[in-house]
Structures are given as structure tokens and as C-alpha cells.
Amino acid sequence: MGVTISRIEREFILKAMDEKKMPLKISGSRKTAEGVILTTQEEEWLEIFQQGEDWQRFLEDEPVRAFFSYFGHVMTFKSRVLKTGEVLRIKYPDSIQKNLQRKYERVPPPEGSGISFKVKETRVEMEFPKSEEYDPVDEPELTDDLDIQNLSSLMEAFREAVTHFSDHHAIKMFRGRNPETLEERIISQSGKILFLPKTSDGLPREDIYGEDRILNEAMVFPEHQEQELLPELTAEDLRSHFREVAMGGITSVIYCPILYQQYVVGYLYLEARRDGLKTMNRENLEYTFQFAKVLAYSLKLNGYFNKSREVLSEYRTGVLDISAAGLLFANPSETLRSSVTLYSDLDFDLRMGKRIMKIGGRVMRKYQDRNTYYYGIQFLDIKPEDFRFLFDYVYGRPFTEEEEQLWEGGAEPPKLSFD
């Protein structure tokens, strides 16, 4: 962890390390070596010299961590190898941390590492199409004029609102039937909105709206994925279909799925016709999207979804980084996100090479980056023999009494406060 120093302080310290030839330790995957900074190229790279040896054990583009003591403060930074040989050239660090408070150094995991665990989850099992999207159906932001307890009143409010911008509208459910039309199949598989401001133009080729929830041709016919939404159709088939829709007098259309967890339980349908002189815009689309969330929540409150059961789900995933005290992994599952909370305990199997270790841990960090969730686990229950194996396997050296006395990078343990 530690404290990130300022940019000016970073440059001053690295310059001093260069001028005074102060030693620093470089740690890679199961390897550690010491050297001194030979020369620097500001904001680009550092070159490190090791007396009597070269750096061939390190690989180009390998992630590394540097540790050094600067007048009593143990500091560290992340980098990667640019060049090996008589000197080691590494990328100039973006930042430096001091006052380290992690017990053991965190490093990239050895190849083939992974974890598996089981989590109790409440699963909804219903005869509705499953989509690639997921919505936990939390309480939405409601306006005062929507009565979520009364479905009839809610439907009437929807009809009154959309009449101003659509010539025809409907709420269609998938209970007791499968998606039939081309449009129903697209939205039920993707879980995304089909919105054609002009049916004659068809689907946009790319994401011109800047929103991942609205379909475009690149989503339906991805170039770099094996699975397409409609593998039996071509892009030209789809364009031809929407041209026929336009020729039938429909000028603008919205198919907005109603999501309940991983299911598309139905959709809101709105159309504008040539003889009605109405068009639908982004503001109308946003209202429809928000109402679909309100409707899903109202259906939930009114008992529309009543089939659920508790299941034990198993997850297998790789490890992003690891230390002798914990690890970090990532998973995109929304279901896992809702099941595993911060500070919850987790029993898992950690695989290192051919060895599988049963470990008890606690979720100490949890954060999201785009569509992926990250979980930082602290080890709480690990057998002594497994700990020693893990230490040796991760760092490439046996565990010693000296390792027990010092913290990350050789730092002194933080002082305890009883205030």
C-alpha cells in the first residue's frame, strides 16, 4: 500500500539514487537481483548495473518491482523490462510509494496459478430467455406520479406518456412463449435496446450513441468474436429487413427489453408511422429505458417472479497478483458481485503448479473497472506447510526468520497505536 510521493519528489529521489549509486533491489517473477542506477533518461527509462553479473534471467516486457531504502524510508515502484544484457533497462516509473505497510511483496503470479471457490447464490429459475446482460432490479429513481404498487395504474401512466411521441405502443411479455420475430430474438439474446430513429437507415454501423446499451451492427455481427447474435443472417439481410419495415409505413421504432436479473421477461414496443407525423428521439428513448426498469421493479414487488432457489455456484478464475499474505482476482459476473460483499469470508482452493492448497480468506478490497469486478483477498487460514511452499513458489526463495521480522521490501513493521 503506502503513500504516493509527488512528481517533483520522485524526480529528486531518482536523481539522488543515480548520483550516489545507492543500491536497489529488482524483483520479477520468482527472481530478485540487486544493482545501482547507472544512468537515467528522464520520463523514459532507467538503466541498472549489477556488478559481476548480467540480467539475462529477466525477460523483456516482464513486470518488475523495485525496492530501495532512501534515508531510512523503504520505497517501491512498479515498472517493466525494456532491455536486458550487461545492464537492465526498465521503464521510468509513473509513481513511487513510501511508508510501505504491506507484510509481503505483491508480485505477478507464476504461470498456471488460479483459484476456485463456491458461493451460495439465490438464483431465479424461470422460463424466460436468458440474455448477455444482467440487471439486479434494484429500486429505481421513481417520479411522484408513478405508483409501483399498482400495475394497472403504472400501465396507464405509461400509455399517457408515450402517446405524445408514438403512434402505437405495447408491452409484450415472454411468459409462456419464445421470442419469434427477428427483433425479439436480437433483444432477448443481447439484452440491449433496438432503437431505429429512421427505419430506412436500419441499424447504425457503429456505436454513434456512445452507449453500450443500444444495439448497432458491430454488436450484432462482431468481427473479433466467435459468437454472433444471429449467425444465420448477414448484415445485408438485416438491412433488407428494416427497409421492408420502413416500406410498411413505420418510420421509427423502439424495442426496449425488460430485464430481470439475467432474463429478458418482455419488452416495451413503440413505433411512429408515416401517416402519424411523429418521430422518436433520444429523450423518448431515455424515458422508455427508465420506465422498463420501473416496470421490472414493480413486477418484482407484485410477485410476478416467484420461482427462486438457493444454489451453490462454483467459480474458477486466474490470479492477477499475489503475495504470501493475499491475492487479487477479477471476474465480470454480476451475480458474484451481489453474492460476495466487502469483508465477507471466502474458502477457496489455490492452485500453484501441481499443488492445490485450501485457504480461508477475507475480501478486504472490492472495486469495479468498466464491466469487471476486482476482489482483494487477505489470507486468514493457511497451513504452515502450504505457506512455506507458497512463499518459495511465489518468490523463488525459501521462507526465513528474517522474512518474518521485516515487511515489504525490508521495511520495519508499522508502529502500533493504542490511542
Buried (B, 14 or more C-beta within 10 A) or exposed (E): EBEEBEEEEBBEBBEEBBEEEBEBBBBBBBBBBBBBBBEBEEEEBBBBBBEEEBBEBBBEEBBBBBBBBBEEBBBBBBBEBBEBEEBBBBBBBEEBBBEBEBBBBBBBBBEEBBBEBBBEBEBBEBEBBBBEBBBEBEEBEBEEEBBBEEBEBBEEBBEEBBEEBBBBBEBEEBEEEEBEEBBBBBBBBBBBBBBBBBBBEBBBEEBEBEBEBBBBBBBBBEEEEEEEBBEEBEBEEBBEBBBEBBEEBBBBBBBBBBBBBBBBBBBBBBBBBBEBEBEBEEEBBEBBBBBBBBBBBBBBEEEBBEEEEEEEBEBEBEBBBBBBBBBBBBBEBBBBBBBBEEEEEBEBBBBBEEEEBEBEBBBEEBEEEEEEBBBBBBBBEBEEEBBBBBBBBBBBEEBEEEBEEBBBBBBEEEEEEEE
